Amino acid sequence: MIRSLCESLARKSLHISRTSFSPVGKYASTIKVKKDTEHNVNKVKNTKRDQERFKPRSLTTPMTFSQWKIHGPRLYEKRLHFLMKAGNGAKALETLQVMKEQQVDISPVAYNMVISVLAKQGDVKGAFKVFNKMKKQGLLPTERTYSSLFHGCAVVGHESMEIFDKIVAEMEHRSVTPNTITSNAMIQALAFCGEPDRALEVYELMTTNRTPVDSHTFCALLMASKAQTSDNGLKMAVDVWNELRRLDIKPDIYCYNLVLECLNHCNCSESFKQEDGKLPDGWGRYSGYAMLQFAKDFKLKLYFISNSKCDVRKLSLADAEAITNAMDKDSVKPNPKTLYFLMPLLPSGTAGKAILKILEKYQLSGDVMFFNSLVRNVAATEGFSSAMELLQAMVDRNLTVDNYIYQAVANCCCDKPSTAKLLSIIQSNGHSPNTFVWGTLCGIAAKQQDYSFLLYLIKEMKDMKCPPNRVVISILDLASSKKGDCDDPVHMEFCRYYSEWKKFMRLFHHNDSWA
């Protein structure tokens, strides 16, 4: 009986303990929130512990045997990966030295990461020394090793050709056939080293070995075409583009940008003499009726600007739609860099409207630097009205319009109405014309000997309280000292007002440079 009584009491106490700690009533949500909070705190602690675990420690801190046994080479490889992403070549070399001192097995992956970070920094000689140490350890270089070394040669340029030849000789000695990535790196290195002929030889070797090619291969070849002279560079670009189309490889935006850059490079070439209205030698199969059919994608016009000494060749796209239609077929969207290279190739007088049309079609924003170059180009070729359209487009896109753009627009202000419109826009944007804008406007008016225009400008400077600089004063002094215009009433009025204006500006704007 006593035994049964004790068992019943034990069961009741167990029931009471369970019910007393169960979350019931109004305290249930509070207890649940508290448990969730404790869980989140523990989760954050574990995350911080993992971050500290894989964070690169001080290289001088010794590791215990248990730490080395748990982490070992993997911890050092994680550290090297972290340093490679950070671009810290010196620390990567130091880590490699510590691994040797602690007798940690160094894998080819660790060597590749050190070679890669040194190559990206342009330290090709240091990367090649690590490559030699790798061979002395009896480790076979991988294709990634060779690719990293070739990328370093591309960063350095002409000075790395000796190392490039050593790497190629090493690959031939080991009978290594480069894959697509390594071959692309070789072509890119030769392009930056100014060896386009050898770049073509690498491509021919790829076709002989039946190595797959991709768009990156043709991007590297297009880079190499820029290293050629103007005529040969354009021929090489045409051949590369036709080969790309023949293999049915879709070009990406980088291919299009490189082709446009190559065309701009051709327009910056030296001049040549045209004989009997014929095109230069070698242009026969690329040109007909002064029209180039560039693989049915680029329609180019070739014309000549004659002067007394020679005829300057100029390449121009027939219109912007030819290239944008080709890009639409390849599902490629242009970027601001595309428009930057496209701008000088468009026919004179149509660049501004064509570029704005492309911006609206593809909903491109365009940064301030892009619009700066566009406004300067349009102001020099198309005139005031087109430049003002672009200026208004910048205001509509909430882009910052600085005085450099205002000065570019001021270069095409030839009369008072256009100048008044420009000054009105400058003031409406909350700016004030600087001395460079005033100097440009005064220089144009003085060159035209339009003294009513000059009178208008100095009155506006006085109303806007803009002090002149030495350049503006020298322009105005020269205009007021013209003796041949003393009988002109407008000139006399300008001289009279200018003398009073100069006293007023000297009184209220103390500037010892022109006083």
Solvent accessible surface area in square Angstrom, and as a share of the most:
residue,aa,sasa,rsa
1,M,204,0.91
2,I,138,0.70
3,R,192,0.70
4,S,64,0.41
5,L,107,0.53
6,C,75,0.45
7,E,83,0.37
8,S,32,0.21
9,L,102,0.51
10,A,59,0.46
11,R,152,0.56
12,K,131,0.55
13,S,63,0.41
14,L,95,0.47
15,H,117,0.52
16,I,110,0.56
17,S,47,0.30
18,R,164,0.60
19,T,66,0.38
20,S,76,0.49
21,F,175,0.73
22,S,46,0.30
23,P,68,0.43
24,V,102,0.59
25,G,69,0.67
26,K,159,0.67
27,Y,135,0.52
28,A,34,0.26
29,S,75,0.48
30,T,86,0.50
31,I,66,0.33
32,K,136,0.58
33,V,94,0.54
34,K,129,0.55
35,K,128,0.54
36,D,72,0.37
37,T,70,0.41
38,E,92,0.41
39,H,119,0.53
40,N,84,0.43
41,V,70,0.40
42,N,80,0.41
43,K,127,0.54
44,V,80,0.46
45,K,128,0.54
46,N,68,0.35
47,T,67,0.39
48,K,124,0.53
49,R,157,0.57
50,D,58,0.30
51,Q,117,0.52
52,E,112,0.50
53,R,104,0.38
54,F,82,0.34
55,K,118,0.50
56,P,34,0.22
57,R,82,0.30
58,S,68,0.44
59,L,24,0.12
60,T,120,0.70
61,T,70,0.41
62,P,108,0.68
63,M,35,0.15
64,T,80,0.46
65,F,150,0.63
66,S,66,0.42
67,Q,60,0.27
68,W,90,0.32
69,K,146,0.62
70,I,125,0.63
71,H,33,0.15
72,G,3,0.03
73,P,50,0.31
74,R,164,0.60
75,L,9,0.05
76,Y,3,0.01
77,E,45,0.20
78,K,68,0.29
79,R,12,0.04
80,L,2,0.01
81,H,84,0.38
82,F,111,0.46
83,L,15,0.07
84,M,20,0.09
85,K,149,0.63
86,A,70,0.55
87,G,32,0.31
88,N,56,0.29
89,G,1,0.01
90,A,78,0.60
91,K,91,0.38
92,A,1,0.01
93,L,70,0.35
94,E,74,0.33
95,T,0,0.00
96,L,5,0.03
97,Q,90,0.40
98,V,17,0.10
99,M,0,0.00
100,K,66,0.28
101,E,120,0.54
102,Q,62,0.28
103,Q,155,0.69
104,V,7,0.04
105,D,115,0.60
106,I,25,0.13
107,S,33,0.21
108,P,40,0.25
109,V,77,0.44
110,A,0,0.00
111,Y,0,0.00
112,N,6,0.03
113,M,11,0.05
114,V,0,0.00
115,I,0,0.00
116,S,9,0.06
117,V,1,0.01
118,L,4,0.02
119,A,1,0.01
120,K,138,0.58
121,Q,94,0.42
122,G,21,0.21
123,D,60,0.31
124,V,7,0.04
125,K,147,0.62
126,G,14,0.13
127,A,0,0.00
128,F,30,0.13
129,K,132,0.56
130,V,3,0.02
131,F,0,0.00
132,N,46,0.24
133,K,87,0.37
134,M,0,0.00
135,K,57,0.24
136,K,170,0.72
137,Q,108,0.48
138,G,63,0.60
139,L,43,0.21
140,L,126,0.63
141,P,15,0.09
142,T,56,0.33
143,E,71,0.32
144,R,118,0.43
145,T,0,0.00
146,Y,1,0.00
147,S,8,0.05
148,S,11,0.07
149,L,0,0.00
150,F,0,0.00
151,H,76,0.34
152,G,0,0.00
153,C,0,0.00
154,A,11,0.08
155,V,87,0.50
156,V,53,0.30
157,G,8,0.08
158,H,128,0.57
159,E,155,0.70
160,S,2,0.01
161,M,34,0.15
162,E,118,0.53
163,I,20,0.10
164,F,2,0.01
165,D,61,0.31
166,K,96,0.40
167,I,0,0.00
168,V,29,0.17
169,A,55,0.43
170,E,27,0.12
171,M,6,0.03
172,E,127,0.57
173,H,149,0.66
174,R,86,0.31
175,S,100,0.65
176,V,45,0.26
177,T,81,0.47
178,P,17,0.10
179,N,50,0.25
180,T,24,0.14
181,I,116,0.59
182,T,1,0.00
183,S,1,0.01
184,N,20,0.10
185,A,1,0.01
186,M,12,0.05
187,I,0,0.00
188,Q,49,0.22
189,A,0,0.00
190,L,1,0.00
191,A,9,0.07
192,F,102,0.42
193,C,2,0.01
194,G,29,0.28
195,E,59,0.26
196,P,14,0.09
197,D,90,0.46
198,R,77,0.28
199,A,0,0.00
200,L,60,0.30
201,E,103,0.46
202,V,15,0.08
203,Y,21,0.08
204,E,104,0.47
205,L,82,0.41
206,M,4,0.02
207,T,71,0.41
208,T,104,0.60
209,N,66,0.34
210,R,219,0.80
211,T,18,0.10
212,P,99,0.63
213,V,36,0.20
214,D,49,0.25
215,S,19,0.12
216,H,112,0.50
217,T,0,0.00
218,F,0,0.00
219,C,10,0.06
220,A,5,0.04
221,L,3,0.02
222,L,0,0.00
223,M,51,0.23
224,A,0,0.00
225,S,0,0.00
226,K,57,0.24
227,A,46,0.36
228,Q,37,0.16
229,T,85,0.50
230,S,7,0.05
231,D,42,0.22
232,N,71,0.36
233,G,0,0.00
234,L,4,0.02
235,K,44,0.19
236,M,11,0.05
237,A,1,0.00
238,V,13,0.08
239,D,61,0.32
240,V,7,0.04
241,W,1,0.00
242,N,61,0.31
243,E,39,0.17
244,L,1,0.00
245,R,76,0.28
246,R,165,0.60
247,L,65,0.32
248,D,130,0.67
249,I,32,0.16
250,K,128,0.54
251,P,3,0.02
252,D,37,0.19
253,I,31,0.16
254,Y,139,0.53
255,C,0,0.00
256,Y,0,0.00
257,N,9,0.04
258,L,18,0.09
259,V,0,0.00
260,L,0,0.00
261,E,47,0.21
262,C,0,0.00
263,L,1,0.00
264,N,22,0.11
265,H,71,0.31
266,C,1,0.01
267,N,34,0.17
268,C,114,0.68
269,S,33,0.21
270,E,130,0.58
271,S,48,0.31
272,F,44,0.18
273,K,129,0.55
274,Q,41,0.18
275,E,123,0.55
276,D,136,0.70
277,G,62,0.59
278,K,143,0.61
279,L,58,0.29
280,P,33,0.21
281,D,141,0.73
282,G,43,0.42
283,W,4,0.01
284,G,61,0.59
285,R,180,0.66
286,Y,28,0.11
287,S,18,0.12
288,G,36,0.35
289,Y,227,0.86
290,A,53,0.41
291,M,62,0.28
292,L,8,0.04
293,Q,110,0.49
294,F,3,0.01
295,A,23,0.18
296,K,184,0.78
297,D,18,0.09
298,F,0,0.00
299,K,92,0.39
300,L,1,0.01
301,K,87,0.37
302,L,5,0.03
303,Y,93,0.35
304,F,48,0.20
305,I,94,0.48
306,S,84,0.54
307,N,87,0.44
308,S,115,0.74
309,K,174,0.74
310,C,31,0.19
311,D,17,0.09
312,V,49,0.28
313,R,11,0.04
314,K,55,0.23
315,L,0,0.00
316,S,4,0.03
317,L,0,0.00
318,A,28,0.22
319,D,65,0.34
320,A,10,0.08
321,E,93,0.42
322,A,17,0.13
323,I,1,0.00
324,T,6,0.04
325,N,75,0.38
326,A,6,0.05
327,M,1,0.00
328,D,64,0.33
329,K,164,0.70
330,D,12,0.06
331,S,98,0.63
332,V,17,0.10
333,K,115,0.49
334,P,3,0.02
335,N,47,0.24
336,P,51,0.32
337,K,113,0.48
338,T,1,0.01
339,L,1,0.00
340,Y,112,0.43
341,F,25,0.11
342,L,2,0.01
343,M,8,0.03
344,P,53,0.33
345,L,0,0.00
346,L,12,0.06
347,P,39,0.25
348,S,94,0.61
349,G,39,0.38
350,T,66,0.38
351,A,5,0.04
352,G,2,0.02
353,K,128,0.54
354,A,21,0.16
355,I,0,0.00
356,L,27,0.13
357,K,121,0.51
358,I,8,0.04
359,L,1,0.01
360,E,125,0.56
361,K,113,0.48
362,Y,26,0.10
363,Q,160,0.71
364,L,22,0.11
365,S,87,0.56
366,G,4,0.04
367,D,80,0.41
368,V,47,0.27
369,M,154,0.69
370,F,9,0.04
371,F,0,0.00
372,N,20,0.10
373,S,21,0.14
374,L,0,0.00
375,V,0,0.00
376,R,117,0.43
377,N,44,0.23
378,V,0,0.00
379,A,10,0.08
380,A,87,0.68
381,T,72,0.42
382,E,33,0.15
383,G,24,0.23
384,F,37,0.15
385,S,77,0.50
386,S,14,0.09
387,A,0,0.00
388,M,12,0.05
389,E,81,0.36
390,L,1,0.00
391,L,0,0.00
392,Q,86,0.38
393,A,10,0.08
394,M,0,0.00
395,V,49,0.28
396,D,98,0.51
397,R,74,0.27
398,N,141,0.72
399,L,40,0.20
400,T,91,0.53
401,V,6,0.03
402,D,46,0.24
403,N,46,0.24
404,Y,156,0.59
405,I,0,0.00
406,Y,1,0.00
407,Q,56,0.25
408,A,8,0.06
409,V,0,0.00
410,A,0,0.00
411,N,91,0.47
412,C,19,0.12
413,C,0,0.00
414,C,73,0.44
415,D,64,0.33
416,K,86,0.37
417,P,98,0.61
418,S,14,0.09
419,T,0,0.00
420,A,42,0.33
421,K,110,0.47
422,L,0,0.00
423,L,4,0.02
424,S,64,0.41
425,I,29,0.15
426,I,0,0.00
427,Q,94,0.42
428,S,87,0.56
429,N,44,0.23
430,G,65,0.63
431,H,72,0.32
432,S,65,0.42
433,P,5,0.03
434,N,46,0.24
435,T,38,0.22
436,F,128,0.53
437,V,0,0.00
438,W,1,0.00
439,G,12,0.12
440,T,22,0.13
441,L,0,0.00
442,C,0,0.00
443,G,26,0.25
444,I,32,0.16
445,A,0,0.00
446,A,25,0.20
447,K,177,0.75
448,Q,86,0.38
449,Q,98,0.44
450,D,49,0.25
451,Y,12,0.05
452,S,43,0.28
453,F,1,0.00
454,L,0,0.00
455,L,16,0.08
456,Y,49,0.19
457,L,0,0.00
458,I,0,0.00
459,K,80,0.34
460,E,39,0.18
461,M,0,0.00
462,K,67,0.28
463,D,106,0.55
464,M,37,0.17
465,K,155,0.66
466,C,9,0.06
467,P,57,0.36
468,P,2,0.01
469,N,39,0.20
470,R,154,0.56
471,V,88,0.51
472,V,0,0.00
473,I,8,0.04
474,S,60,0.39
475,I,36,0.19
476,L,0,0.00
477,D,51,0.26
478,L,122,0.61
479,A,3,0.03
480,S,29,0.19
481,S,71,0.46
482,K,72,0.30
483,K,177,0.75
484,G,78,0.75
485,D,34,0.17
486,C,70,0.42
487,D,136,0.70
488,D,54,0.28
489,P,97,0.61
490,V,59,0.34
491,H,4,0.02
492,M,110,0.49
493,E,74,0.33
494,F,0,0.00
495,C,37,0.22
496,R,136,0.50
497,Y,40,0.15
498,Y,10,0.04
499,S,54,0.35
500,E,95,0.43
501,W,2,0.01
502,K,38,0.16
503,K,135,0.57
504,F,70,0.29
505,M,1,0.00
506,R,86,0.31
507,L,117,0.58
508,F,123,0.51
509,H,42,0.19
510,H,163,0.73
511,N,46,0.23
512,D,137,0.71
513,S,52,0.34
514,W,20,0.07
515,A,75,0.58
